[in-house]
Amino acid sequence: MDCERRHALRTLGALAAALVVKPAAAQSPALLARPIPATGELLPAIGLGTWQVFDAGGDAAARAPLREVLRTFFAGGGRMVDSSPMYGASESVVGDLCAELAICEPLFVATKVWTSGRDEGVRQMETSIKRLRVEKMDLMQVHNLVDVATHTRTLADWKAKGRVRYIGITHYTSSAYAEVEKWLKTGQYDFLQINYSLAERESEQRLLPLARERKVAVIANRPFAEGAMFRRVRGKSLPEWAKEAGIASWAQYFLKWIVSHPAVTCAIPGTGRPEHMADNLAAGMGPFPDPSMRKRMAEHFDSL
Ligand SMILES: NC(=O)c1ccc[n+]([C@@H]2O[C@H](COP(=O)([O-])OP(=O)(O)OC[C@H]3O[C@@H](n4cnc5c(N)ncnc54)[C@H](OP(=O)(O)O)[C@@H]3O)[C@@H](O)[C@H]2O)c1
């Protein structure tokens, strides 16, 4: 199916306004999906990050569990995969494995430009498209605002020409939020990717409300603070009230808290383990915490 037809079908799907995505395996429960504000297209709320874990090079043994992560992700209704030329061989590994699994086109593939200068940016983005084996990129983001003025001009041009479907900016630390806010306010972006978790909540002060007001989709990166949150809860049981609310693991506790924020479109936990992928996907299935439950979850996390 060509990209235009794929896009038309996605838009039609969005108009149906159902906030669930049917997983590939018909018997699995549906995954929460959120509309991308710019178009209404639905995006499953649990995505997949590829930093470090997918930098496996050509080693077959190292690639084997990653193939299973992608298979589990896709079969469970996952669609959004995030990469970057900064992540070593991750783009190539994702592209190769998705080609083997024949899932490159149905995925929502996001990557980044992470270099300086117009020509170098164009060269890097062309390479990413080849490595990820897509006809056009679903989402191209300026990584950590590197040479953002230059790349934003290129990306606006590429979007107008249909080479990318959405454009965005990313960052991962609160020290950059003032600069992120400045660029977000220019109104040029469909997506903001920013760190947001129970351990890193600062973006909910200004950036998340601003994104919501400006109708910009939000991707929450570092949802487990790069794994540090699991070290914090090691050896500690989930509270009974969380289990009663349908939370079966700490990963689900952390992710359900993130995706139930009204500004968040999806979270992108990174994992190289299929069983963790399944656990993370389960966080995208209901029920979800309401504001008072989110408050209780945050207070409990702070007490640990
Ligand atoms: N500036 C930027 O644009 C930027 C910056 C940072 C991150 N990102 C994006 O955000 C993604 C996520 O951030 P991150 O990878 O740094 O960190 P993260 O997702 O917060 O944490 C990843 C760690 O959590 C572990 N994990 C995942 N699922 C688990 C589960 N169910 N149970 C127990 N442990 C689990 C992983 O280990 P296992 O492999 O063993 O599961 C890994 O060590 C990145 O991969 C990248 O795509 C973007």
The ligand as a MOL file (V3000), in Angstrom:
LIG
                    3D

  0  0  0     0  0            999 V3000
M  V30 BEGIN CTAB
M  V30 COUNTS 48 52 0 0 0
M  V30 BEGIN ATOM
M  V30 1 N 16.7730 13.9300 23.6000 0
M  V30 2 C 16.0630 12.9210 23.1270 0
M  V30 3 O 15.5200 13.0080 22.0520 0
M  V30 4 C 15.9410 11.6880 23.9640 0
M  V30 5 C 16.6060 11.5860 25.1900 0
M  V30 6 C 16.4370 10.4250 25.9520 0
M  V30 7 C 15.6260 9.3990 25.4680 0
M  V30 8 N 15.0100 9.5140 24.2540 0 CHG=1
M  V30 9 C 14.1380 8.4300 23.7290 0
M  V30 10 O 13.3710 7.9270 24.8030 0
M  V30 11 C 13.5310 6.5100 24.8900 0
M  V30 12 C 13.3550 6.0450 26.3260 0
M  V30 13 O 14.3520 6.5740 27.1880 0
M  V30 14 P 15.5620 5.6730 27.7420 0
M  V30 15 O 15.7200 4.4850 26.8390 0
M  V30 16 O 16.7000 6.5540 27.9880 0 CHG=-1
M  V30 17 O 15.1110 5.2100 29.1770 0
M  V30 18 P 13.7920 4.5690 29.8150 0
M  V30 19 O 12.8510 4.1180 28.7720 0
M  V30 20 O 13.3380 5.5300 30.8480 0
M  V30 21 O 14.4220 3.2830 30.5760 0
M  V30 22 C 15.0000 2.2440 29.8740 0
M  V30 23 C 15.4470 1.1880 30.8930 0
M  V30 24 O 14.2880 0.6060 31.5150 0
M  V30 25 C 14.3720 -0.8210 31.4420 0
M  V30 26 N 13.0280 -1.3540 31.2570 0
M  V30 27 C 12.1770 -1.1280 30.2090 0
M  V30 28 N 11.0020 -1.7430 30.4100 0
M  V30 29 C 11.0930 -2.3820 31.6060 0
M  V30 30 C 10.1830 -3.1910 32.3540 0
M  V30 31 N 8.9440 -3.4450 31.9190 0
M  V30 32 N 10.6130 -3.6830 33.5370 0
M  V30 33 C 11.8710 -3.4410 33.9980 0
M  V30 34 N 12.7820 -2.6700 33.3270 0
M  V30 35 C 12.3830 -2.1470 32.1410 0
M  V30 36 C 15.2670 -1.1270 30.2680 0
M  V30 37 O 15.9710 -2.3290 30.4570 0
M  V30 38 P 15.6380 -3.6560 29.5850 0
M  V30 39 O 16.2670 -3.4410 28.2330 0
M  V30 40 O 16.2970 -4.7320 30.3840 0
M  V30 41 O 14.1580 -3.8010 29.5060 0
M  V30 42 C 16.2260 0.0600 30.2720 0
M  V30 43 O 17.3300 -0.1970 31.1290 0
M  V30 44 C 14.9330 6.2850 24.3180 0
M  V30 45 O 15.1590 4.9350 23.9850 0
M  V30 46 C 14.9170 7.2300 23.1520 0
M  V30 47 O 14.2160 6.6670 22.0520 0
M  V30 48 C 15.1480 10.6450 23.5050 0
M  V30 END ATOM
M  V30 BEGIN BOND
M  V30 1 1 1 2
M  V30 2 2 2 3
M  V30 3 1 2 4
M  V30 4 1 4 5
M  V30 5 2 4 48
M  V30 6 2 5 6
M  V30 7 1 6 7
M  V30 8 2 7 8
M  V30 9 1 8 9
M  V30 10 1 8 48
M  V30 11 1 9 10
M  V30 12 1 9 46
M  V30 13 1 10 11
M  V30 14 1 11 12
M  V30 15 1 11 44
M  V30 16 1 12 13
M  V30 17 1 13 14
M  V30 18 2 14 15
M  V30 19 1 14 16
M  V30 20 1 14 17
M  V30 21 1 17 18
M  V30 22 2 18 19
M  V30 23 1 18 20
M  V30 24 1 18 21
M  V30 25 1 21 22
M  V30 26 1 22 23
M  V30 27 1 23 24
M  V30 28 1 23 42
M  V30 29 1 24 25
M  V30 30 1 25 26
M  V30 31 1 25 36
M  V30 32 1 26 27
M  V30 33 1 26 35
M  V30 34 2 27 28
M  V30 35 1 28 29
M  V30 36 1 29 30
M  V30 37 2 29 35
M  V30 38 1 30 31
M  V30 39 2 30 32
M  V30 40 1 32 33
M  V30 41 2 33 34
M  V30 42 1 34 35
M  V30 43 1 36 37
M  V30 44 1 36 42
M  V30 45 1 37 38
M  V30 46 2 38 39
M  V30 47 1 38 40
M  V30 48 1 38 41
M  V30 49 1 42 43
M  V30 50 1 44 45
M  V30 51 1 44 46
M  V30 52 1 46 47
M  V30 END BOND
M  V30 END CTAB
M  END
